[in-house]
Amino acid sequence: MRKEQKQTEGDFDKINNLSLEQKKEISNLPYQVKERIEKLDERSKEEIEKKITELCNLDDATSFEKFPKRVREWLEKDIERILGITWKDLTSTVHGERFLSNTLRFFIFKLNTVIKP
């Protein structure tokens, strides 16, 4: 049990003590995802943009399961890379869930803003 508690505390430290570089990378995620979306075929691009706009209009911005599949996959990999912990570890703690909730809300509204012409 001590080992599990230490692991959780370590993950908590990784989430709460983000470096300036990590904060910049997280703030930059909507722009990175926008670039990836622009490289997709027109139909896929339109579907993703429509879904993102719907999420914002329905105030479902923190419901990660409702994000377009590709965007979810990109975000999982990027956030794991930036934080240095697995998605599973991140979502298994209250602090991780809170961090994700705030990050996803920021992300989806910012992405919706940057993809609009």
C-alpha positions in Angstrom: 0.0 0.0 0.0 2.9 2.4 0.8 4.2 1.9 -2.8 0.8 2.7 -4.3 0.5 5.8 -2.1 4.0 7.0 -3.1 3.2 6.5 -6.8 0.0 8.6 -6.4 1.9 11.3 -4.5 4.6 11.3 -7.3 1.9 11.7 -10.0 0.3 14.5 -7.9 3.7 16.3 -7.8 4.0 15.9 -11.6 0.6 17.4 -12.1 0.9 20.2 -9.6 4.5 21.2 -10.2 4.4 21.7 -14.0 7.4 23.5 -15.4 6.9 26.6 -17.5 7.9 24.6 -20.5 5.2 22.0 -19.8 2.6 24.7 -19.2 3.5 26.2 -22.6 3.2 22.9 -24.3 -0.2 22.3 -22.8 -1.3 25.8 -23.9 0.0 25.1 -27.3 -2.0 21.8 -27.8 -5.0 23.4 -29.5 -2.7 24.8 -32.2 -0.9 21.5 -32.7 -4.2 19.7 -33.0 -5.5 22.3 -35.5 -2.4 21.7 -37.7 -3.1 17.9 -37.6 -6.8 18.5 -38.4 -5.8 20.6 -41.4 -3.8 17.8 -42.8 -6.8 15.5 -42.9 -9.1 15.0 -45.9 -11.9 17.5 -46.2 -14.6 15.1 -44.9 -12.7 14.1 -41.8 -11.8 17.7 -41.1 -15.4 18.9 -41.4 -16.6 16.1 -39.1 -14.1 16.9 -36.4 -14.8 20.6 -36.6 -18.5 20.0 -36.4 -18.2 17.7 -33.4 -15.9 20.2 -31.5 -18.4 23.0 -32.1 -21.2 20.8 -30.9 -19.3 20.0 -27.7 -18.8 23.7 -27.0 -22.4 24.5 -27.6 -23.7 21.7 -25.4 -21.3 22.5 -22.6 -19.9 19.0 -22.8 -16.3 20.2 -23.0 -15.0 17.9 -20.3 -16.7 14.8 -21.6 -13.6 13.3 -23.1 -15.5 10.2 -24.4 -17.5 12.6 -26.7 -14.4 14.1 -28.3 -13.7 13.0 -31.8 -11.7 9.7 -31.7 -8.6 11.1 -33.5 -8.5 14.1 -31.2 -8.7 11.9 -28.2 -5.9 9.7 -29.4 -3.7 12.8 -30.1 -4.4 14.4 -26.8 -3.7 11.2 -24.8 -0.3 10.8 -26.4 0.6 14.5 -26.1 -0.5 14.8 -22.5 1.4 11.5 -21.6 4.5 12.9 -23.3 4.3 16.3 -21.6 3.5 15.1 -18.1 5.6 11.9 -18.2 2.9 9.7 -16.8 0.5 7.3 -18.4 -3.1 8.3 -19.2 -4.3 5.4 -17.0 -2.3 6.8 -14.0 -3.5 10.3 -14.7 -7.2 9.3 -14.8 -6.9 7.1 -11.7 -6.5 9.9 -9.2 -8.8 12.7 -8.1 -6.0 15.3 -8.8 -5.5 13.8 -12.3 -9.2 14.0 -13.0 -9.4 17.6 -11.8 -6.4 18.5 -13.9 -7.9 16.8 -17.0 -11.3 18.4 -16.5 -9.7 21.9 -16.4 -7.3 21.1 -19.2 -10.0 19.6 -21.5 -12.3 22.6 -20.9 -9.5 25.0 -21.9 -8.5 22.8 -24.8 -11.9 22.3 -26.5 -12.9 26.0 -26.3 -9.5 27.2 -27.5 -9.5 24.6 -30.3 -13.0 25.7 -31.3 -11.7 29.3 -31.5 -8.6 28.5 -33.5 -10.4 26.3 -36.1 -13.0 28.8 -37.0 -12.1 30.8 -40.1 
